[in-house]
């Protein structure tokens, strides 16, 4: 386990909260595909949090939090 594992879990949880649908296991999630009213910024945040490759995922929870704040979700 590592920080990025927790970030993936948070991204998958956000996907579920936003769509009401279970995310596909171990795959990049784009909630906007199911709910077009989700902003592109929020969709990009969830997608980055659920990247399959660790190197492409957020490096820290604070980095993710910063993007959420910048998306107007504080």
Secondary structure as UniProt FT lines:
FT   HELIX           3..19
FT   TURN            25..26
FT   HELIX           31..33
FT   TURN            36..37
FT   HELIX           40..49
FT   HELIX           54..56
FT   HELIX           61..70
FT   TURN            71..72
//
